[in-house]
Amino acid sequence: MEGKVVFEIITEGQTVKVSEHYINELRVFHILFPDKKKPLTITVMESLGKKCWTSIPQGRQEEAEKVGREIALYYRNKKRE
């Protein structure tokens, strides 16, 4: 696992810590919640020409999509700065 960029975002009313990593060429994000919720690892995948967020391992798809949208927004805002 290479690289590590750490930042914070707000999702569902709470501030979470996000770290960005690369496994070979796969970009993954590891999310740490402030409460006792298990950490979440997500990545972007492409299906039928459309990009979507998915959890690793699968099973927390709804959370992955919500947090993924916030991560994407974070990077869009960062580009504007």
Secondary structure, DSSP 8 states (H G I E B T S, - for coil): -EEEEEEEEEETTEEEEEEEEEETTEEEEEEE-SSS---EEEEEEEETTEEEEEESSSS-HHHHHHHHHHHHHHHHHHHH-
